[in-house]
Amino acid sequence: MIQAYKKRWAKVLLTASCMLVMIAGTAMAAPGDAQSSSVKISNTAAAEDKLANKQAEIDAFISGAGHDELAEQGFTVTHTVVVGGSVEVGITPYDEKHANFLYQKFGRESVKVVEGAQAVTFEAAGAADAAAPSDAGNGQESSGNLWITLAAAAAIIAGILVAKRRKLFSRS
């Protein structure tokens, strides 16, 4: 009688652990709110496209007809990059007069003029360190996967033990 209860509880625990692993895997894969995330993605994509177009406009001016005009003003553009909600334009030497010139050309609403730094090449050792990929930010995801993996392993081991026990104590 007690043996039957043990078998029944072993089956229940095995089934429950398998279901737990399946539910946990599904929950980790599904986004929080699929509809609102698609709206956010489309709004973000539209904003990024607008900023990318603004950056392309600035880059075309810098490398085209505006190159001579910038040289006459006495400054150079070191970089253009989309940061946050604006296009950042780095200039050297930085002066309010130079910044205002760029603001007049491209507007203030989506352009931010900052002090730029001229690019410098690193030595071979510094370049190897800079080229190494960073693993920052992977800790959260790997710890979640660790618990799912451990639960799956426990379910498999429990199933194997139940099957082995059944083979050893079968009444055939």
Legacy VTK file of the C-alpha trace (Angstrom):
# vtk DataFile Version 3.0
C-alpha trace
ASCII
DATASET POLYDATA
POINTS 172 float
0.000 0.000 0.000
2.745 2.445 0.941
4.664 1.431 -2.187
1.681 2.458 -4.350
1.533 5.869 -2.679
5.250 6.382 -3.261
4.867 5.547 -6.949
1.887 7.854 -7.278
3.731 10.744 -5.592
6.812 10.107 -7.733
4.643 10.399 -10.867
2.992 13.561 -9.569
6.332 15.190 -8.721
7.835 14.190 -12.058
4.846 15.555 -13.982
4.804 18.770 -11.952
8.521 19.385 -12.447
8.207 18.822 -16.205
5.299 21.257 -16.368
7.276 23.782 -14.305
10.171 23.620 -16.753
7.862 24.060 -19.752
6.021 26.993 -18.177
9.244 28.690 -17.066
10.742 28.392 -20.549
7.609 29.802 -22.140
7.391 32.668 -19.654
11.002 33.638 -20.282
10.421 33.668 -24.058
7.226 35.751 -24.140
7.365 39.568 -24.058
5.490 41.396 -21.306
2.886 43.031 -23.534
3.218 42.124 -27.197
0.897 44.824 -28.545
2.429 47.756 -26.672
5.949 46.572 -27.484
5.155 46.580 -31.223
3.820 50.136 -30.943
6.949 51.215 -29.067
9.131 49.565 -31.684
7.370 51.315 -34.569
7.540 54.716 -32.811
11.193 54.176 -31.978
11.971 53.091 -35.535
10.318 56.220 -36.948
12.291 58.459 -34.572
15.530 56.646 -35.390
14.871 57.012 -39.117
14.319 60.762 -38.693
17.574 61.091 -36.731
19.474 58.901 -39.200
18.258 61.131 -42.043
19.361 64.229 -40.126
22.785 62.653 -39.522
23.083 61.784 -43.229
22.207 65.391 -44.116
24.907 66.703 -41.770
27.479 64.206 -43.055
26.703 65.133 -46.665
27.221 68.823 -45.845
30.475 68.170 -44.004
32.006 66.036 -46.732
30.557 68.020 -49.648
30.076 71.724 -50.238
30.238 72.599 -46.563
33.818 71.379 -46.161
35.259 74.640 -47.493
32.710 76.678 -45.540
33.743 74.965 -42.292
37.415 75.623 -43.070
36.618 79.327 -43.562
34.891 79.403 -40.159
38.031 77.869 -38.597
36.765 74.584 -37.117
36.420 70.944 -38.085
33.766 68.361 -37.330
35.221 65.373 -35.505
32.150 63.160 -35.350
28.436 62.886 -35.896
26.489 60.267 -33.972
22.903 59.614 -32.958
22.754 59.743 -29.160
19.481 59.599 -27.269
16.990 61.766 -29.094
19.387 63.948 -31.057
22.305 63.955 -33.470
25.492 64.871 -31.634
28.007 66.857 -33.683
31.511 67.157 -32.254
33.585 70.148 -33.301
37.129 71.220 -32.574
37.965 73.833 -31.438
34.674 74.349 -29.658
33.329 77.897 -29.674
29.756 79.204 -29.329
30.176 81.033 -32.646
30.948 77.729 -34.397
28.096 75.954 -32.619
25.631 78.688 -33.613
26.767 78.378 -37.232
25.810 74.683 -37.214
22.563 75.360 -35.352
21.604 77.886 -38.049
22.305 75.301 -40.756
20.550 72.297 -39.163
18.299 73.629 -36.382
18.342 73.100 -32.632
15.477 70.628 -32.211
17.389 67.466 -33.133
21.033 68.590 -33.201
23.395 68.981 -30.267
26.828 70.501 -30.843
29.516 69.387 -28.374
33.260 69.705 -28.007
34.899 67.037 -30.124
38.223 65.311 -29.791
40.380 64.403 -32.730
40.663 60.640 -33.201
44.005 59.122 -32.214
45.212 55.656 -33.169
46.212 53.341 -30.356
49.331 51.234 -30.112
49.032 47.521 -30.949
48.423 46.488 -27.316
45.776 49.155 -26.788
43.997 48.196 -30.003
43.825 44.538 -28.947
42.257 45.537 -25.620
39.772 47.842 -27.317
38.793 45.164 -29.841
38.014 42.562 -27.160
34.270 41.979 -26.865
32.578 42.888 -23.616
30.379 40.375 -21.770
28.705 42.988 -19.586
24.981 42.564 -19.246
24.906 38.784 -19.765
24.622 37.982 -16.046
20.851 38.463 -15.810
20.055 36.269 -18.780
22.463 33.476 -17.847
21.188 33.271 -14.242
17.612 32.848 -15.499
18.749 30.134 -17.890
20.659 28.447 -15.078
17.487 27.899 -13.036
15.622 26.528 -16.038
18.509 24.190 -16.808
18.704 22.978 -13.205
14.945 22.341 -13.098
15.104 20.410 -16.375
18.025 18.332 -15.120
16.185 17.537 -11.877
13.088 16.462 -13.838
15.143 14.196 -16.090
17.021 12.639 -13.162
13.759 12.047 -11.295
12.296 10.360 -14.369
15.321 8.117 -14.762
15.202 7.131 -11.089
11.502 6.264 -11.282
12.080 4.203 -14.428
15.068 2.347 -12.916
13.202 1.675 -9.703
10.289 0.270 -11.672
12.651 -2.042 -13.582
14.367 -3.285 -10.411
11.188 -4.007 -8.492
8.939 -5.241 -11.299
6.950 -8.438 -10.617
7.432 -10.160 -13.894
LINES 1 173
172 0 1 2 3 4 5 6 7 8 9 10 11 12 13 14 15 16 17 18 19 20 21 22 23 24 25 26 27 28 29 30 31 32 33 34 35 36 37 38 39 40 41 42 43 44 45 46 47 48 49 50 51 52 53 54 55 56 57 58 59 60 61 62 63 64 65 66 67 68 69 70 71 72 73 74 75 76 77 78 79 80 81 82 83 84 85 86 87 88 89 90 91 92 93 94 95 96 97 98 99 100 101 102 103 104 105 106 107 108 109 110 111 112 113 114 115 116 117 118 119 120 121 122 123 124 125 126 127 128 129 130 131 132 133 134 135 136 137 138 139 140 141 142 143 144 145 146 147 148 149 150 151 152 153 154 155 156 157 158 159 160 161 162 163 164 165 166 167 168 169 170 171
